[in-house]
C-alpha cells in the first residue's frame, strides 16, 4: 500500500511528537532519580562566619546542577570544646545516630582540619567505604593522606606574603610586623605556614609572633604598639586559658584599640576592622568542594582527582579603614574589591531634595494665594500620611514575625548546645556525672583542698556480684537496678559533693572540705547500710550489697590518679574480706600476697 505524501507527513510528525514527549519524560525521571545523601561534617559551630560561608558556597554550586542533594549537617563545635574524650563522645553520638544509615551516604564532606582529622581516626568505623571530600584544610601536604583511600578535596591557602608586601607598599616606613594567632589546630597550621613564607621579608622588616594571652592583655599590648608597626590578624578563637572568644568581636576591639593598621587573611574579617589584604574566600572553598563531590557521585574515584591547592584569593579592602589611615585608594591593586564606599546616591538625593524644597516653597507661595488649592494640598498630605502609617504598620508586623522567628531559632540553638554538653559530661543511663566530668571535678576539688589546706575523700564502690544479675535476669533488669542504686545513694550525698558513675556498676563519691578523715567512714557506712535494704524491680524484691574503698587527700595521695587507684585497692580489700563492708586505704594493701586488681568473675 502506498501512502500519499500528506498522510506520510502527518504520521512522521505524530511519531516525532511522541518521541519528544518520551524524551522529556525520561529526562525528568533521570533528574528525580539523581538524589544523593551527603553528610557535611563541620569542625566549628553554626553562625561562625567562615563555616556559614563555606556552606553557602557548597549549596550554591550543588543547587545549580539540577540534581537533588540532601545535605545532613553536623557541627563538631571544636572552637569551644576540643579534647580527646569530647571527640570520642562525638564518635559515639554519630555511631548511635547513623548506625542504620552508615552505608546510605554517598559521600562525607569534612570541613576544616578538625573534621578531616576526625574522619581519619574514626571514618572507617563510622562510614566504611564512603568517599570523603575535604575543604578548608590549612598547611596541607600529601603526607596527610598517606595510607588513606577514598579522600580528595580542597586545600585552604592564604596569601600572607602578597598581603604584607602590599601593606609595606602602602606603609613604607614600617619596621615591624606583629602576627596575632592562637594555638588551635588552625592557628598552629597558619603559624607554620607563616614561618616558612615570611622568610622573604626578613631583610625588610622584623616579624614577631604574639603568643596567646588573655583578651584584656592583648588589647593593652595593641594600644602600646609603636607607630612604625603593622598587625597581621590570623586566627584567635581561644586565649591563653583555652577559653573561647568571639573572633569577630575581638577583631573589632583590636582595631579600635590599635593606632596602627590591621591586616587579615580571610574575607569574613573584612568589615570587622582590618584594612584588607589578599583574602581567602570560604565561598570558593565550598564551591570547589561541591565540584569534587559532583565528580565522585558521577562515578569518579577520589584517588584520580588531585587535591585542589590553588585558591582564588582576591585583594579586598575596607574604604573606611583606608580613610582612617589616610591611604590613597589609587595605590591598591586595580581589580580590588572595595567595601563601605560612599554611596553617590546620597549626593543625588541631596541635590534632588534641594530642588524639591525650592519647588515646595514655590507651591506654598502659590497656595497662599488660593485657598481652594490649599485645601486640596491638605487632602493630599493626609492621604500620604495615611499611606505612610499603613506602610509603617505593615513593616512593624513583619519585624515582629521576624523577631519571633529569631527568638525561636535562638532557643533551638541553645537547646542543641545544652544537649551536646549533657551528652559529653553526664551518664545517659543514670543522669549522674560521667568519668570526664568526675575527673574535672576531682581536679578542681584537689586544687581547692590544697589552697584551703583541707581534706577530701574519694569513695570508690561497685555492686557485689552484679554480673550475676545481668547473667540471670538480663541487662535490662541490670540497668533498672543501676538507676535505683543511683537514686538511693544520691540522697546520702551533699550538694557540695560529687556522685558519679564511671561505667558498668562502678560508682565514685568525692567528699569535699572534710575536717577529719572519719567523716568519710560515716558516709561509707551509710552507703553500705543503704544497699543492704531490699530493692523492688517489677514486683521482684532483691538485695544487692556493695563494697566501698576510701582514699583520703593528702594522706593517701595528692593527685587524682593516685587517689582513685588507692580507693580502688581499698574496695577490693573490702571484697576479699567478705563484701558488704568498707575499708580505708592502707599502704600494707600493696604488700598483701595475692592482691588482684581485676574484677572477680562472680561480681
Backbone torsions as a table, in degrees:
resi	resn	phi	psi	omega
1	UNK	NA	134.4	-178.8
2	UNK	-107.5	125.7	179.3
3	UNK	-90.4	146.8	177.2
4	UNK	-71.4	155.1	-177.9
5	UNK	-56.3	-38.5	-177.7
6	UNK	-64.2	-45.5	179.2
7	UNK	-64.8	-37.2	176.9
8	UNK	-61.4	-40.3	-179.7
9	UNK	-66.1	-41.0	-179.5
10	UNK	-63.5	-45.5	-179.7
11	UNK	-64.6	-40.1	178.6
12	UNK	-62.6	-42.4	178.2
13	UNK	-63.6	-40.4	-179.7
14	UNK	-61.9	-45.8	179.4
15	UNK	-65.9	-37.2	178.2
16	UNK	-64.4	-43.1	179.1
17	UNK	-62.3	-42.2	178.4
18	UNK	-64.9	-38.3	178.7
19	UNK	-64.2	-42.9	-179.2
20	UNK	-64.3	-40.7	178.6
21	UNK	-61.8	-44.9	-179.7
22	UNK	-64.7	-38.8	178.7
23	UNK	-62.1	-44.2	179.7
24	UNK	-64.2	-39.4	179.8
25	UNK	-65.1	-43.2	178.8
26	UNK	-63.2	-38.5	179.8
27	UNK	-63.4	-41.9	179.8
28	UNK	-65.4	-41.8	177.9
29	UNK	-62.0	-42.6	179.4
30	UNK	-63.4	-38.6	-179.7
31	UNK	-65.4	-43.1	-179.5
32	UNK	-66.8	-36.5	-179.4
33	UNK	-68.5	-23.1	-179.3
34	UNK	-77.5	72.4	-179.6
35	UNK	-119.1	128.0	-174.2
36	UNK	-126.8	138.8	177.5
37	UNK	-98.9	123.6	-176.1
38	UNK	-131.8	130.2	172.8
39	UNK	-95.2	123.0	176.5
40	UNK	-101.8	109.0	-176.7
41	UNK	-99.7	103.0	-179.4
42	UNK	-88.8	137.0	176.5
43	UNK	-68.5	-34.0	-169.2
44	UNK	-109.2	-157.6	-172.0
45	UNK	-110.8	159.1	177.4
46	UNK	-63.9	153.3	-177.5
47	UNK	74.2	1.1	168.6
48	UNK	-77.5	123.5	-166.8
49	UNK	-56.6	-44.1	-179.5
50	UNK	-60.9	-44.2	-179.2
51	UNK	-62.8	-47.9	-178.1
52	UNK	-65.3	-34.8	-180.0
53	UNK	-66.1	-42.0	177.5
54	UNK	-62.6	-42.2	179.6
55	UNK	-60.8	-41.5	179.0
56	UNK	-63.2	-42.8	178.4
57	UNK	-63.3	-40.5	179.0
58	UNK	-63.4	-49.4	-178.4
59	UNK	-64.5	-42.9	-177.3
60	UNK	-58.7	-45.4	-178.5
61	UNK	-68.5	-41.1	-178.0
62	UNK	-69.8	-36.7	-179.8
63	UNK	-65.4	-28.1	-178.7
64	UNK	-74.9	-12.1	-177.7
65	UNK	-79.0	-21.6	-176.4
66	UNK	87.6	-14.7	176.8
67	UNK	-80.9	162.0	-177.9
68	UNK	-99.1	106.5	177.6
69	UNK	-104.8	117.4	176.9
70	UNK	-93.6	105.3	-175.8
71	UNK	-94.7	120.5	177.9
72	UNK	-106.1	112.2	-173.6
73	UNK	-92.7	139.8	171.4
74	UNK	-136.3	127.9	-176.4
75	UNK	-107.4	119.4	-177.2
76	UNK	-78.4	-23.3	175.2
77	UNK	62.8	37.6	-175.1
78	UNK	-78.6	-7.5	172.8
79	UNK	-66.9	-30.2	-175.2
80	UNK	-105.0	-29.2	178.5
81	UNK	-135.1	127.7	-178.6
82	UNK	-158.8	97.3	171.2
83	UNK	-151.9	171.1	-173.0
84	UNK	-63.0	-40.7	-178.3
85	UNK	-67.4	-36.2	178.3
86	UNK	-64.8	-43.5	178.6
87	UNK	-64.3	-35.7	177.3
88	UNK	-64.8	-39.1	178.2
89	UNK	-64.8	-39.2	176.8
90	UNK	-61.3	-43.0	177.6
91	UNK	-57.6	-47.6	-179.1
92	UNK	-65.3	-36.7	177.7
93	UNK	-64.7	-45.9	179.0
94	UNK	-66.0	-36.5	179.4
95	UNK	-63.4	-39.6	177.9
96	UNK	-71.1	-44.2	-175.2
97	UNK	-66.6	-38.1	-172.8
98	UNK	-114.6	21.9	-176.9
99	UNK	-62.3	-28.0	178.5
100	UNK	-97.5	-0.3	-176.0
101	UNK	-124.3	7.4	-172.2
102	UNK	-56.5	-34.5	-177.6
103	UNK	-96.8	2.6	179.2
104	UNK	-81.5	-31.2	-177.2
105	UNK	-65.8	133.7	175.2
106	UNK	-81.4	-23.8	179.7
107	UNK	-167.0	160.3	172.5
108	UNK	-119.7	131.2	175.6
109	UNK	-103.6	114.0	-179.9
110	UNK	-99.4	117.3	-174.1
111	UNK	-103.9	118.6	178.2
112	UNK	78.0	167.8	-168.3
113	UNK	-60.8	-42.1	-176.0
114	UNK	-62.9	-39.6	179.2
115	UNK	-66.5	-41.0	178.4
116	UNK	-63.5	-46.1	179.2
117	UNK	-62.0	-37.3	177.8
118	UNK	-62.6	-44.8	-180.0
119	UNK	-66.6	-35.8	177.7
120	UNK	-64.0	-32.7	-178.7
121	UNK	-83.4	-45.9	-171.0
122	UNK	-113.7	-5.7	-171.3
123	UNK	-58.9	-42.8	-177.5
124	UNK	-65.2	-29.3	179.1
125	UNK	-82.6	-31.3	-178.8
126	UNK	-83.9	-49.0	-173.1
127	UNK	-134.3	72.5	-177.3
128	UNK	-62.0	136.1	175.6
129	UNK	64.6	15.3	175.3
130	UNK	-93.2	124.4	-178.8
131	UNK	-65.3	150.5	-177.8
132	UNK	-121.0	127.8	173.9
133	UNK	-111.9	123.1	-178.3
134	UNK	-111.9	160.2	173.8
135	UNK	-155.5	165.3	-179.8
136	UNK	71.1	29.8	-175.8
137	UNK	-93.9	116.6	179.2
138	UNK	-81.6	147.3	172.6
139	UNK	53.1	45.6	-174.9
140	UNK	-72.7	143.7	171.1
141	UNK	-142.9	156.5	-179.0
142	UNK	-62.4	-23.4	179.5
143	UNK	-61.6	-25.2	-179.3
144	UNK	-66.0	-19.3	-178.8
145	UNK	-108.6	10.2	-179.8
146	UNK	-64.9	141.5	-179.7
147	UNK	62.2	20.7	176.2
148	UNK	-117.5	148.8	175.0
149	UNK	-130.1	150.6	178.1
150	UNK	84.2	19.7	-178.5
151	UNK	-119.5	136.9	168.8
152	UNK	-161.2	172.3	180.0
153	UNK	163.9	-144.7	-171.0
154	UNK	-130.9	124.5	174.7
155	UNK	-83.9	144.2	178.1
156	UNK	-94.8	115.2	-179.9
157	UNK	-112.4	132.5	174.2
158	UNK	-105.2	166.6	-173.6
159	UNK	-122.5	64.1	-176.4
160	UNK	-66.4	-37.3	-177.5
161	UNK	-65.1	-49.3	179.8
162	UNK	-60.7	-40.9	179.8
163	UNK	-62.5	-48.5	-175.3
164	UNK	-75.5	-30.1	173.2
165	UNK	-64.0	-40.6	175.7
166	UNK	-63.4	-42.6	179.9
167	UNK	-61.5	-39.4	179.5
168	UNK	-68.6	-30.3	174.6
169	UNK	-68.7	-36.4	179.1
170	UNK	-76.4	-27.3	-178.3
171	UNK	-127.9	74.8	-172.8
172	UNK	-66.2	-17.1	-178.6
173	UNK	-87.8	3.7	-176.0
174	UNK	-62.8	134.3	179.0
175	UNK	-112.0	-24.9	-177.7
176	UNK	-146.2	147.7	176.5
177	UNK	-121.5	129.5	179.0
178	UNK	-109.0	121.8	-178.5
179	UNK	-97.2	124.7	178.0
180	UNK	-101.5	124.2	179.4
181	UNK	-152.4	164.6	175.3
182	UNK	-111.5	-170.5	-177.4
183	UNK	-111.8	26.0	172.1
184	UNK	-72.9	174.6	178.6
185	UNK	-55.7	-46.1	-179.6
186	UNK	-67.1	-44.1	-177.5
187	UNK	-60.1	-43.5	-180.0
188	UNK	-69.0	-37.6	178.0
189	UNK	-63.8	-41.1	178.9
190	UNK	-64.2	-42.0	-179.5
191	UNK	-62.3	-42.2	178.8
192	UNK	-59.1	-41.0	178.7
193	UNK	-65.6	-42.3	-178.2
194	UNK	-65.0	-40.2	-179.1
195	UNK	-61.8	-27.9	176.1
196	UNK	-83.7	-48.8	-172.7
197	UNK	-71.1	-37.6	-171.5
198	UNK	-82.3	4.1	173.4
199	UNK	-62.9	-21.9	178.7
200	UNK	-65.5	-21.5	-175.4
201	UNK	-99.6	1.1	-171.6
202	UNK	-63.5	-27.8	177.8
203	UNK	-81.7	-9.8	-176.4
204	UNK	-101.6	-46.2	-178.7
205	UNK	-143.0	166.2	172.7
206	UNK	-90.9	133.0	179.3
207	UNK	-111.0	124.5	-179.9
208	UNK	-118.1	143.8	177.4
209	UNK	-110.5	117.8	-178.6
210	UNK	-85.2	114.6	178.3
211	UNK	-67.2	152.7	-178.6
212	UNK	-57.7	136.4	176.9
213	UNK	-134.6	178.0	173.7
214	UNK	-65.9	152.7	-176.4
215	UNK	-55.8	-45.4	-176.9
216	UNK	-65.5	-34.2	178.3
217	UNK	-70.8	-35.4	176.9
218	UNK	-63.2	-43.4	179.0
219	UNK	-63.6	-42.1	178.3
220	UNK	-61.6	-41.7	-180.0
221	UNK	-63.8	-43.2	-178.8
222	UNK	-62.7	-40.4	179.8
223	UNK	-61.7	-30.1	-174.0
224	UNK	-92.2	3.9	-178.5
225	UNK	-63.7	140.8	177.7
226	UNK	-68.2	163.9	-171.6
227	UNK	-63.4	-37.6	-173.8
228	UNK	-92.0	52.9	-179.2
229	UNK	-128.5	161.8	171.4
230	UNK	-131.7	150.3	173.7
231	UNK	-109.3	135.0	174.2
232	UNK	-117.7	103.9	-175.4
233	UNK	-91.0	119.6	-179.3
234	UNK	-107.0	-89.1	-177.5
235	UNK	-128.4	131.3	178.7
236	UNK	-150.6	77.7	-179.9
237	UNK	-100.3	-14.6	-179.9
238	UNK	-139.4	139.1	-179.0
239	UNK	-88.5	-168.3	-175.3
240	UNK	-67.2	-20.8	177.3
241	UNK	-96.7	14.3	177.8
242	UNK	63.3	27.7	176.3
243	UNK	-90.0	139.3	-179.3
244	UNK	-69.1	140.3	180.0
245	UNK	-128.2	137.4	173.1
246	UNK	-70.4	107.5	-172.7
247	UNK	-63.3	-39.1	-179.9
248	UNK	-63.3	-44.1	178.8
249	UNK	-64.6	-43.4	179.7
250	UNK	-61.9	-43.4	-179.1
251	UNK	-61.0	-41.3	177.5
252	UNK	-63.2	-40.4	179.8
253	UNK	-68.8	-38.7	177.1
254	UNK	-62.4	-44.6	-179.9
255	UNK	-62.8	-42.0	179.7
256	UNK	-66.3	-37.3	-177.9
257	UNK	-78.5	-22.4	-173.3
258	UNK	-83.5	137.5	173.1
259	UNK	-95.8	-1.0	178.0
260	UNK	-116.6	157.9	-176.6
261	UNK	-65.9	148.2	176.7
262	UNK	-115.5	129.7	176.0
263	UNK	-115.4	160.0	-175.2
264	UNK	-134.7	-173.6	-175.2
265	UNK	-125.8	-16.1	-175.3
266	UNK	-126.2	150.9	-175.5
267	UNK	-67.5	-26.2	-179.0
268	UNK	-73.1	-10.6	176.1
269	UNK	-81.2	-17.2	-178.6
270	UNK	-67.7	134.2	-176.3
271	UNK	90.8	-4.2	179.0
272	UNK	-101.2	-0.5	178.1
273	UNK	129.8	-6.4	178.0
274	UNK	-84.0	152.4	174.6
275	UNK	-67.9	-42.5	179.1
276	UNK	149.9	-147.2	-179.1
277	UNK	142.9	-175.1	173.2
278	UNK	-88.4	102.0	-163.5
279	UNK	-102.6	144.9	178.2
280	UNK	-83.4	136.9	-176.2
281	UNK	-101.9	120.3	173.8
282	UNK	-67.1	-33.8	179.3
283	UNK	-61.0	-42.3	178.2
284	UNK	-64.0	-39.1	178.2
285	UNK	-57.8	-44.1	178.9
286	UNK	-64.5	-42.9	179.3
287	UNK	-61.9	-46.1	-178.2
288	UNK	-64.1	-39.4	177.1
289	UNK	-63.6	-38.6	178.6
290	UNK	-63.1	-37.8	178.6
291	UNK	-63.3	-44.1	178.1
292	UNK	-64.6	-39.1	179.1
293	UNK	-61.3	-43.9	179.0
294	UNK	-60.3	-41.8	-179.3
295	UNK	-64.4	-36.4	-178.0
296	UNK	-70.4	-46.4	-178.2
297	UNK	-68.2	-18.4	176.7
298	UNK	-87.5	3.4	172.5
299	UNK	115.5	-5.0	179.9
300	UNK	-71.3	144.6	175.3
301	UNK	-85.4	131.4	-176.6
302	UNK	-53.5	-38.4	-178.2
303	UNK	-63.8	-21.4	178.9
304	UNK	-83.4	-8.9	-177.7
305	UNK	-105.4	107.8	-177.4
306	UNK	-65.1	151.8	177.0
307	UNK	-67.3	130.6	179.1
308	UNK	-78.9	116.5	-175.5
309	UNK	-114.2	-10.2	179.9
310	UNK	-97.6	110.6	-177.7
311	UNK	-88.9	154.7	178.0
312	UNK	-91.6	72.4	-179.9
313	UNK	-83.3	141.7	-175.6
314	UNK	-124.8	148.0	171.7
315	UNK	-73.8	125.3	180.0
316	UNK	-136.4	142.0	-177.0
317	UNK	-141.3	155.4	177.9
318	UNK	-104.4	116.1	-176.4
319	UNK	-59.5	-35.9	179.6
320	UNK	-61.8	-40.8	179.8
321	UNK	-72.1	-34.6	175.2
322	UNK	-60.1	-43.9	178.4
323	UNK	-67.4	-38.3	-178.3
324	UNK	-57.9	-40.1	-177.3
325	UNK	-102.2	13.4	175.1
326	UNK	64.3	38.5	-178.1
327	UNK	-96.4	136.6	-179.7
328	UNK	-79.9	119.9	-179.2
329	UNK	-64.2	-17.3	178.1
330	UNK	-74.1	-11.5	-178.8
331	UNK	-92.3	-7.6	177.1
332	UNK	-86.0	161.0	-179.2
333	UNK	-53.3	144.7	-172.2
334	UNK	-60.9	-39.1	-175.1
335	UNK	-91.0	18.0	-177.1
336	UNK	-67.4	147.8	171.3
337	UNK	-84.5	131.5	-176.4
338	UNK	-124.3	126.9	178.2
339	UNK	-111.4	166.2	177.9
340	UNK	60.1	32.3	175.4
341	UNK	-77.0	148.5	178.9
342	UNK	-59.8	135.2	-179.7
343	UNK	-84.2	117.0	-178.6
344	UNK	-66.5	-16.4	179.3
345	UNK	-63.5	-28.7	179.0
346	UNK	-64.0	-37.5	177.9
347	UNK	-65.0	-40.5	178.3
348	UNK	-64.8	-38.8	178.5
349	UNK	-63.3	-37.2	-179.4
350	UNK	-65.2	-45.1	178.4
351	UNK	-64.9	-45.2	179.4
352	UNK	-61.2	-38.8	179.1
353	UNK	-65.2	-39.2	178.3
354	UNK	-63.1	-45.2	179.0
355	UNK	-62.8	-42.4	-179.8
356	UNK	-62.1	-38.2	178.9
357	UNK	-63.0	-40.3	177.9
358	UNK	-63.4	-41.5	179.2
359	UNK	-63.8	-41.8	-180.0
360	UNK	-62.7	-39.7	177.8
361	UNK	-62.0	-39.7	178.5
362	UNK	-65.8	-39.7	179.4
363	UNK	-65.1	-41.9	179.1
364	UNK	-61.3	-41.2	179.0
365	UNK	-61.1	-42.9	180.0
366	UNK	-67.8	-39.7	-177.7
367	UNK	-64.5	-32.4	177.5
368	UNK	-64.3	-18.6	179.7
369	UNK	-90.8	-10.7	-174.2
370	UNK	-142.3	105.7	-177.9
371	UNK	-62.5	-38.4	-178.6
372	UNK	-61.4	-45.1	179.4
373	UNK	-65.4	-32.8	178.2
374	UNK	-63.0	-43.2	178.7
375	UNK	-63.1	-40.8	177.6
376	UNK	-61.6	-40.2	179.2
377	UNK	-65.0	-38.8	178.5
378	UNK	-63.3	-39.9	177.2
379	UNK	-61.9	-44.2	180.0
380	UNK	-63.0	-39.3	179.4
381	UNK	-65.2	-40.9	178.9
382	UNK	-63.7	-41.9	178.3
383	UNK	-62.8	-41.0	178.3
384	UNK	-64.1	-39.4	179.3
385	UNK	-64.0	-43.3	178.2
386	UNK	-62.4	-40.9	178.7
387	UNK	-63.0	-43.0	-180.0
388	UNK	-65.1	-43.4	178.6
389	UNK	-61.3	-38.5	177.4
390	UNK	-62.7	-43.2	179.5
391	UNK	-64.4	-42.8	179.1
392	UNK	-62.3	-43.3	179.3
393	UNK	-62.7	-43.2	179.9
394	UNK	-63.9	-42.6	179.7
395	UNK	-66.1	-37.1	178.2
396	UNK	-61.6	-43.1	178.5
397	UNK	-62.6	-40.2	178.8
398	UNK	-62.9	-40.9	-180.0
399	UNK	-66.2	-37.1	177.9
400	UNK	-63.2	-43.3	178.4
401	UNK	-61.9	-44.8	179.4
402	UNK	-63.6	-38.1	179.8
403	UNK	-65.8	-41.4	177.7
404	UNK	-63.7	-40.0	178.5
405	UNK	-63.1	-41.9	179.7
406	UNK	-64.8	-41.6	178.0
407	UNK	-62.4	-40.4	178.2
408	UNK	-63.0	-44.2	179.9
409	UNK	-63.9	-38.8	178.6
410	UNK	-64.9	-40.7	178.5
411	UNK	-63.0	-43.0	-179.7
412	UNK	-63.7	-39.7	179.7
413	UNK	-65.6	-44.6	178.7
414	UNK	-62.7	-37.8	178.5
415	UNK	-63.5	-42.8	-179.9
416	UNK	-64.7	-40.9	179.3
417	UNK	-64.1	-39.9	179.7
418	UNK	-66.5	-37.8	178.3
419	UNK	-64.3	-41.2	179.2
420	UNK	-63.6	-43.6	-179.9
421	UNK	-64.0	-40.1	-179.6
422	UNK	-65.2	-40.5	178.2
423	UNK	-62.7	-32.8	-176.5
424	UNK	-76.0	-28.4	-169.4
425	UNK	-124.3	-1.1	-178.0
426	UNK	-130.0	146.5	179.8
427	UNK	-72.1	127.0	-175.0
428	UNK	-69.6	-24.1	-177.3
429	UNK	-82.3	-51.0	-173.1
430	UNK	-100.8	-15.0	-175.8
431	UNK	78.9	2.8	178.2
432	UNK	-79.5	160.6	171.2
433	UNK	-55.5	142.3	179.5
434	UNK	-92.9	-171.2	-175.3
435	UNK	-60.1	-41.7	-177.5
436	UNK	-63.9	-46.8	-179.6
437	UNK	-68.1	-35.8	177.0
438	UNK	-60.4	-45.8	179.9
439	UNK	-60.0	-43.3	-179.5
440	UNK	-63.2	-45.5	-179.3
441	UNK	-68.5	-34.2	178.3
442	UNK	-66.1	-42.0	177.1
443	UNK	-61.5	-41.8	178.2
444	UNK	-65.2	-41.6	-179.8
445	UNK	-64.0	-39.5	177.6
446	UNK	-63.7	-42.8	178.9
447	UNK	-62.7	-41.8	-179.9
448	UNK	-67.6	-40.8	179.0
449	UNK	-65.7	-38.8	178.0
450	UNK	-65.9	-41.5	180.0
451	UNK	-67.2	-44.0	-176.0
452	UNK	-89.0	-3.8	-179.6
453	UNK	56.9	47.0	177.0
454	UNK	-115.8	174.8	179.4
455	UNK	-101.9	157.9	168.7
456	UNK	-142.8	160.9	-178.1
457	UNK	-128.8	145.5	172.7
458	UNK	-113.6	118.7	177.7
459	UNK	-105.2	117.0	-177.2
460	UNK	-110.7	124.3	178.6
461	UNK	-148.8	153.3	171.1
462	UNK	-137.0	178.5	-174.9
463	UNK	-91.5	129.2	-179.8
464	UNK	-66.4	130.4	176.1
465	UNK	57.5	34.9	179.4
466	UNK	-65.4	-31.1	-179.6
467	UNK	-58.6	-33.6	179.6
468	UNK	-65.5	-35.4	178.3
469	UNK	-61.9	-47.6	179.1
470	UNK	-62.5	-42.0	-175.0
471	UNK	-71.4	-35.0	-174.4
472	UNK	-95.0	-38.2	-175.6
473	UNK	-105.6	-12.6	177.8
474	UNK	101.2	157.5	-176.1
475	UNK	-69.2	-28.9	179.7
476	UNK	-65.0	-39.8	175.9
477	UNK	-67.3	-39.1	177.3
478	UNK	-59.6	-41.9	178.4
479	UNK	-63.9	-42.7	177.6
480	UNK	-61.0	-40.2	179.7
481	UNK	-62.4	-42.7	179.4
482	UNK	-61.6	-39.1	177.5
483	UNK	-63.4	-43.9	-179.9
484	UNK	-62.7	-41.9	179.5
485	UNK	-62.1	-43.6	179.8
486	UNK	-60.6	-43.5	-179.9
487	UNK	-64.4	-40.9	-176.4
488	UNK	-69.6	-44.8	-175.8
489	UNK	-74.4	-30.5	-178.8
490	UNK	-57.0	-34.8	-178.0
491	UNK	-70.0	-14.8	-178.9
492	UNK	-90.5	-8.4	-171.6
493	UNK	-107.0	138.3	177.7
494	UNK	-68.7	158.2	178.2
495	UNK	-64.4	-28.4	-179.1
496	UNK	-78.6	-10.5	179.3
497	UNK	-97.4	174.5	-178.6
498	UNK	-122.8	130.2	175.1
499	UNK	-119.9	116.6	-172.8
500	UNK	-131.3	156.5	173.0
501	UNK	-108.6	122.5	-178.7
502	UNK	-84.1	-22.5	-177.3
503	UNK	143.0	153.2	-178.5
504	UNK	57.4	-128.6	177.5
505	UNK	-106.1	21.2	-178.4
506	UNK	-92.8	128.2	178.1
507	UNK	-126.0	159.8	179.5
508	UNK	-147.8	144.5	179.2
509	UNK	-124.7	134.3	172.4
510	UNK	-105.7	119.6	177.7
511	UNK	-103.9	114.4	-174.8
512	UNK	-92.0	156.7	168.3
513	UNK	51.6	54.5	177.3
514	UNK	-85.3	132.4	176.8
515	UNK	-81.9	-27.2	178.2
516	UNK	-149.2	154.5	-172.5
517	UNK	-68.1	-30.2	-174.4
518	UNK	-68.6	-15.5	175.1
519	UNK	-59.8	-33.3	177.7
520	UNK	-67.0	-35.7	178.7
521	UNK	-63.1	-36.9	-179.8
522	UNK	-63.8	-46.2	179.7
523	UNK	-64.4	-41.7	-179.8
524	UNK	-62.3	-41.1	178.5
525	UNK	-62.6	-40.8	177.9
526	UNK	-61.3	-39.8	179.2
527	UNK	-63.2	-47.0	-178.6
528	UNK	-62.2	-45.0	-178.7
529	UNK	-67.7	-37.9	179.2
530	UNK	-62.3	-37.4	-178.2
531	UNK	-76.1	-16.8	177.9
532	UNK	-77.6	-13.6	176.2
533	UNK	-74.6	138.8	-178.1
534	UNK	-61.2	150.9	177.7
535	UNK	-119.1	132.3	-178.6
536	UNK	-101.5	125.3	178.2
537	UNK	-131.7	115.0	177.7
538	UNK	52.3	52.1	179.4
539	UNK	63.6	16.2	178.4
540	UNK	-116.3	126.6	-178.7
541	UNK	-101.2	131.4	-179.7
542	UNK	-142.5	157.4	177.2
543	UNK	-121.2	124.8	179.4
544	UNK	-125.9	124.1	-179.4
545	UNK	-94.2	172.5	179.2
546	UNK	-140.1	156.6	175.2
547	UNK	-120.1	134.6	-172.0
548	UNK	-120.4	133.1	173.1
549	UNK	-111.4	142.1	-175.4
550	UNK	-122.6	134.7	171.7
551	UNK	-130.1	136.6	-174.5
552	UNK	-113.3	132.5	170.5
553	UNK	-93.5	134.9	3.2
554	UNK	-96.8	6.9	-173.6
555	UNK	-58.9	-45.6	-172.8
556	UNK	-100.0	-9.2	-179.8
557	UNK	169.5	157.4	-177.2
558	UNK	-117.9	4.5	176.5
559	UNK	-133.3	163.6	-172.7
560	UNK	-63.7	-42.0	-177.1
561	UNK	-62.5	-43.1	-178.4
562	UNK	-65.5	-44.7	-178.4
563	UNK	-62.5	-45.5	179.7
564	UNK	-63.2	-40.7	179.7
565	UNK	-64.3	-41.6	-180.0
566	UNK	-66.1	-43.2	178.3
567	UNK	-62.3	-37.4	178.3
568	UNK	-63.1	-44.5	178.0
569	UNK	-61.1	-43.8	-178.8
570	UNK	-62.8	-37.3	179.1
571	UNK	-62.9	-43.8	-178.9
572	UNK	-70.3	-27.5	173.3
573	UNK	-65.1	-42.3	177.1
574	UNK	-60.8	-39.7	177.8
575	UNK	-64.3	-45.7	-176.8
576	UNK	-65.4	-24.2	-178.1
577	UNK	-96.6	16.2	170.9
578	UNK	124.5	-4.8	178.2
579	UNK	67.4	173.5	-178.6
580	UNK	50.2	49.6	-177.9
581	UNK	-154.6	173.5	174.4
582	UNK	-129.0	151.5	177.5
583	UNK	-139.9	141.0	172.7
584	UNK	-88.7	151.1	-177.3
585	UNK	-66.4	138.3	175.8
586	UNK	-133.7	131.2	-179.8
587	UNK	-54.2	-22.7	179.6
588	UNK	-65.7	-21.2	179.8
589	UNK	-60.7	-28.7	-179.8
590	UNK	-69.6	-21.7	-175.1
591	UNK	-101.9	-5.4	-178.4
592	UNK	-65.3	131.1	-177.5
593	UNK	-67.0	131.6	175.2
594	UNK	80.8	14.3	178.9
595	UNK	-69.5	130.4	-175.3
596	UNK	-121.2	131.3	179.9
597	UNK	-86.5	-19.5	-175.6
598	UNK	-80.0	158.0	-179.4
599	UNK	-62.5	141.6	168.5
600	UNK	-67.0	129.0	-178.7
601	UNK	-55.8	-24.9	-179.3
602	UNK	-78.7	-12.2	-178.4
603	UNK	-78.5	NA	NA
